[in-house]
Structure formats: C-alpha cells, structure tokens
C-alpha cells in the first residue's frame, strides 16, 4: 500500500525514527554501559548482559490499541527495513536507524493449525510456527537480522573497517551468521567454530556456501563455545552467539508475531519452546513482558520450556522447589534434537531472571519445564510429517512436550498450544533416514516403530531393457521398459485396472 493511502492517524507513525534510551545492563553487578560499542560481557565484572530501553515507558503513553493498529497496518507497507523483525522497531531496537537495517526475508513465518487427524492423535488442538521458513532455514535469522543491523550501523558511524564476526554453533547460528555477514560484502567477514561431527551435513554446507571461514573442533558445542568466548575476550572480534544481546532483541519478534497472529489474544495459549543455549526462550519471555507492560496484549500465555533428557540442565533447575533451586551444567549425551544439545546454556542467568519476572506478572505455573526422551522426539517429528507438517527434530521435541504436558496435567486440552518448529526439517533428515534404516538405536537410544519407518521400494524390471545415461532407446525398448515398470508399480500398490 502506498504511504498516502494509510489512515491519517497511522501515517505519521508508519516509518519510525530512532528513539528510546538503549543500554547494556549487567545482570551481575548492575552496571549500565552505552550501546554504541560491541559488548558481550560486562567490562566491570564479566557478567552477562541484557539490552534494555530506559525509556520503555514512553510506549505506554499510547494505548495498546494504537500499537496493534500500527503493527497490523505496517504489514501492508512496502518498506524493506520494516518487512522483517523491525516491524516492531519501537519495541525491538529503536536506536537502529532504518537505513542500517538488514532485511533478507526473515520473520513473519507461517503459523499453521495442526490438521484434525494429528490433533486427534495428540488429544488437543495446536498450531506450529514454521521457523524453518526463514532465509537460512531457522529462527536464528531473527536475532542475526538485529545483530547485523546494529553491527552495520556501528561499522558506518564508527568507521570500524573490516570486522571479523565469530560464533560457535550447533549448526544454525553458524548458517545464519555466515549468511547475514555475507550480505554486508567486505565489511564483515564471518568465522564459525563447529563441534566436529555434531552438526548435520546440511548445516555444515551452509556457512561453507556463504564463504565463511569454517573451523571444526573436537568435543561438543559447549567446548567450541568456550573457545569462542576466549577469542572474544582476547581479540578484536564481533561475537554473534546469543551472548550478544542484540541477538536476543531480534528474537523477541517471535513473541510479537505470535501475538499478532492470534489478534493479540494470548490468555488461553501455551507457547512450547525447545531450549538449548536458552537464547530463544529468554527472548520470547522478554518480548511477551514488553508487550504486556505496554498493554499491547492483555494476558500472558503459559510457557513450556522443553529439553531432551540427554541435555537437560534447564529442566533439572526448574523441577526443583522454587526456594531450593540451584543450577548445574550437565554433560550432554547424543540427542536427535542436536541443535539444542547444550549442557551449559550461556543465557541461563538471563532465563532465571526473566522467568522470575514472568511468573510474578503472569502468576505461578505460567512457566514450567518438561523433559522428553529421544524416542518421543523422533516420533513427534515423524508423526507431524505424516500429517502435513514438515517439522525439525526440535519441533518434534515440542510435540513430545505437548503430549507430556497434557499427560502430566500441566496443560489441558482446552488450552491452545503453539509449537516452535525452530528449523527446517531438511536440515535434520539424516536422523529420519537413520530411523528408517534402523540405525538410531545404539547411540541415541531410540526405539524404532516399524510402522513409522519408510524405505524406497524396489521395482522388479525382470529382463526389460533399462534406460541409462547417454543411451538412446528404440521405441520398442522404451515401451517394454514403461509397461514392465508400470505393471510392477501397479502390483506393488494393489491398483485395479480401469474398466
Ligand atoms: N532449535 C534449533 C533448530 C537450534 O538451532 C537451537 C539452537 C535451538 C533450538 C535452541 O535454541 O539455543 O536459543 O535455546 N542452536 C544454537 C546454534 C545453539 O548454535 O545454532 P536456544
């Protein structure tokens, strides 16, 4: 829609100018630091940082109905900077000028209602937000759009020259970081550090394709993360893990979009979120709280954090009585929800803080954690796929969590769950194939159900001529091949001939 065609009360607010009073807040010593620098830990005490807007209350000066109307109208505005996560500029990173925003097509992913047969199987209606439909095929693009937009801004205003951007990854952060960095040409060069053999071949191909420097290290993600932390402490680099708080701001857009998708009515909803490094769940809680404080939404949904029982430090923390909660990292074991296979989540202190704030506002039992096993995760992914929803293993983890939470009575069938399928299913197809070929049992402890497995069927062509590369068949040979193959397939499918 052309700007002039918008209603008069919306027009002046369509394209926001910069505002707010952003700063890094240290969660440990409480120090506040200026936002126009690259910080990943507090320079005063080394604590973890969150970015906050001291002028957030200015958003309350307008009624919630104003923001709802504005964000809904913005969806019709053809301004690239506001097409993605920056639709919610005022709540997200209001200090970033629109001219520095990077938009590669991220955000506004579909929210799809589970087909009735799947809802019946699970015992409740639910929706899935398809985060695999982001540019690098995972939700990480939301945070990366915010972090790289800010970096782009700093490179310009501070004349930084070429920046080396580094991250450790279970496969999706690296794919996203490499893609977004490559969009900036020479000004940002990305380097990714991956746990060898612990990212899928598809995920490994992504940063290679985007031209990043790719390093593989022995160990699991937690080991690679320590190396990246050392690099960011000792050398001039930009850190693109979710320790970078700009990433968290971008990922808040998931919460804003879910609110918008359900007409800002979240009271009876349950958001189920897979947790690895705990960046995503932190961002979702933070986004929901901001929208609630500004009355954009009038109720808060329940939040379910889900982990595999093979990588479950967050589950173990929340399952202790509130007064006795203490956090310990765990040693992870192989999990098909490999992208979330993290034993010592970097954002855990942020999560502990925000979940407390969330419970204070939304009430006790508005936030809880469940753990699921590998068999349930795989079955979640496969069952969804067999009912029209192509979801990743972490999406399968959410489906397993929905079932577990219903069984435990933590949620009821009258509530509506929204599952976060955080990445594209195709990134994790090796797990599906291993399941189908009966190879998952040993390392992952997955019990295979034969009725869920599927393999290509062979076609018995007998003595019929067969096509080959560079070989020209005669008409008779082709006819013999086609009729033999068609007959064999019809018999395999039990087809009856037309009358
Ligand atoms: N799902 C997918 C597909 C992921 O890639 C990740 C994390 C998670 C869930 C967990 O989200 O870390 O915010 O709690 N992947 C990171 C990476 C760690 O390196 O790609 P989280």
Boltz pocket constraint, residues with backbone or C-beta under 6 A from the ligand:
constraints:
  - pocket:
      binder: B
      contacts: [[A, 138], [A, 140], [A, 168], [A, 169], [A, 170], [A, 171], [A, 172], [A, 173], [A, 174], [A, 242], [A, 274], [A, 275], [A, 276], [A, 277], [A, 278], [A, 279], [A, 280], [A, 281], [A, 339], [A, 340], [A, 392], [A, 394], [A, 422], [A, 423]]
      max_distance: 6.0
